[in-house]
């Protein structure tokens, strides 16, 4: 099992990685799943939009795209994050870029454990779960 972060953009580095990785492992374990290999790729808007078009047929910018490679109970995948959109969202929601980056990382992991956010009810449940795990990552 390994959790890795790759940076495709200069200028931003996530702080508190060890604590965040511990929180991710706890999140997966509390969902009665086994942590597997998870990679986070921190990149920019143009790269994420290209992935969004190619793999999801969505022609718009987004903050995070999750590719699920789970096998049985083993949680694995690649989570691509646009630091450009994260920075815009951080400004809009009056939080730090670090906090918003951690939120979208957690959001991606929640997708890997089976949470969806296509309906308003699902988005509310997802947001509450993000808050719970984000709070744990900041302790």
C-alpha positions as CSV (number, residue, x, y, z in Angstrom):
1,X,0.0,0.0,0.0
2,X,1.3,3.4,-0.9
3,X,-0.1,6.9,-1.1
4,X,1.9,9.3,-3.3
5,X,1.6,12.9,-4.4
6,X,3.0,14.1,-7.7
7,X,3.3,17.8,-8.5
8,X,3.0,18.8,-12.2
9,X,2.9,22.5,-11.3
10,X,5.5,24.7,-9.6
11,X,4.7,26.8,-6.6
12,X,2.4,24.7,-4.5
13,X,3.3,22.0,-2.0
14,X,0.9,20.4,0.4
15,X,1.7,20.9,4.0
16,X,0.9,18.2,6.6
17,X,1.2,15.3,4.2
18,X,1.9,12.6,6.9
19,X,-1.2,13.6,8.9
20,X,-3.3,13.7,5.8
21,X,-2.2,10.3,4.7
22,X,-3.0,8.9,8.2
23,X,-6.5,10.4,7.8
24,X,-6.9,8.9,4.4
25,X,-6.0,5.5,5.8
26,X,-8.5,5.9,8.6
27,X,-11.2,7.0,6.2
28,X,-10.7,3.9,4.1
29,X,-10.5,1.6,7.1
30,X,-13.7,3.0,8.7
31,X,-15.4,2.2,5.4
32,X,-14.4,-1.5,6.0
33,X,-12.0,-1.3,3.1
34,X,-8.3,-1.9,2.7
35,X,-6.0,0.9,1.6
36,X,-4.2,0.2,-1.6
37,X,-2.1,2.3,-4.0
38,X,-3.4,5.8,-4.4
39,X,-1.7,8.5,-6.4
40,X,-2.6,12.2,-6.3
41,X,-1.5,14.2,-9.3
42,X,-1.5,18.0,-8.7
43,X,-1.7,19.7,-12.0
44,X,-3.4,22.6,-13.8
45,X,-6.7,23.6,-15.4
46,X,-5.7,22.7,-19.0
47,X,-4.5,19.2,-18.1
48,X,-7.6,18.5,-16.1
49,X,-9.9,19.8,-18.8
50,X,-8.2,17.6,-21.3
51,X,-8.7,14.5,-19.0
52,X,-12.3,15.6,-18.5
53,X,-13.0,15.7,-22.2
54,X,-11.1,12.5,-23.1
55,X,-12.4,10.3,-20.3
56,X,-15.7,11.8,-19.2
57,X,-16.8,13.7,-22.4
58,X,-17.2,16.8,-20.2
59,X,-16.0,20.0,-21.9
60,X,-15.4,22.1,-18.8
61,X,-12.9,22.8,-16.0
62,X,-13.1,21.0,-12.8
63,X,-11.1,20.8,-9.5
64,X,-10.8,17.0,-9.2
65,X,-11.2,13.8,-11.3
66,X,-11.0,10.4,-9.7
67,X,-10.0,7.2,-11.5
68,X,-11.1,4.2,-9.5
69,X,-8.9,1.1,-9.7
70,X,-10.4,-0.7,-6.8
71,X,-10.1,-4.5,-6.6
72,X,-12.6,-6.0,-4.2
73,X,-12.1,-4.3,-0.8
74,X,-8.8,-2.8,-1.8
75,X,-9.1,0.9,-2.5
76,X,-6.8,2.2,-5.2
77,X,-6.9,4.9,-7.8
78,X,-5.5,8.1,-9.3
79,X,-6.9,11.4,-8.3
80,X,-6.1,14.4,-10.5
81,X,-6.4,17.8,-9.0
82,X,-6.3,21.2,-10.7
83,X,-4.4,23.6,-8.4
84,X,-5.8,26.5,-10.6
85,X,-9.4,25.7,-9.8
86,X,-8.6,24.8,-6.2
87,X,-7.1,28.3,-5.8
88,X,-10.2,29.9,-7.3
89,X,-12.5,27.9,-5.1
90,X,-10.4,28.7,-2.0
91,X,-10.9,32.4,-2.7
92,X,-14.6,31.9,-3.4
93,X,-15.2,30.0,-0.1
94,X,-12.8,32.2,1.9
95,X,-10.5,29.3,2.9
96,X,-6.8,28.8,2.3
97,X,-5.5,27.0,-0.7
98,X,-4.0,24.4,1.6
99,X,-7.4,23.7,3.2
100,X,-9.2,23.5,-0.2
101,X,-6.5,21.2,-1.6
102,X,-7.0,18.9,1.4
103,X,-10.8,19.0,0.9
104,X,-10.5,17.9,-2.8
105,X,-8.0,15.2,-1.9
106,X,-10.5,13.9,0.7
107,X,-13.3,14.3,-1.9
108,X,-11.5,12.1,-4.3
109,X,-10.9,9.4,-1.7
110,X,-14.6,9.5,-0.8
111,X,-15.4,8.7,-4.4
112,X,-13.0,5.8,-4.2
113,X,-14.9,4.3,-1.2
114,X,-18.2,4.6,-3.1
115,X,-19.6,8.0,-2.4
116,X,-21.3,9.9,-5.2
117,X,-22.3,13.5,-5.6
118,X,-24.7,13.6,-8.6
119,X,-27.8,14.6,-6.6
120,X,-28.3,17.5,-4.1
121,X,-28.8,15.0,-1.3
122,X,-25.6,13.1,-2.3
123,X,-23.7,16.4,-2.5
124,X,-24.8,17.3,1.0
125,X,-23.8,13.9,2.4
126,X,-20.4,14.2,0.6
127,X,-19.8,17.7,2.0
128,X,-20.5,16.6,5.5
129,X,-18.1,13.7,5.1
130,X,-15.5,16.1,3.7
131,X,-15.9,18.4,6.7
132,X,-15.6,15.5,9.1
133,X,-12.3,14.2,7.6
134,X,-10.9,17.6,6.9
135,X,-11.3,18.5,10.5
136,X,-9.4,15.3,11.5
137,X,-6.6,16.2,9.1
138,X,-6.2,19.6,10.7
139,X,-5.8,18.3,14.3
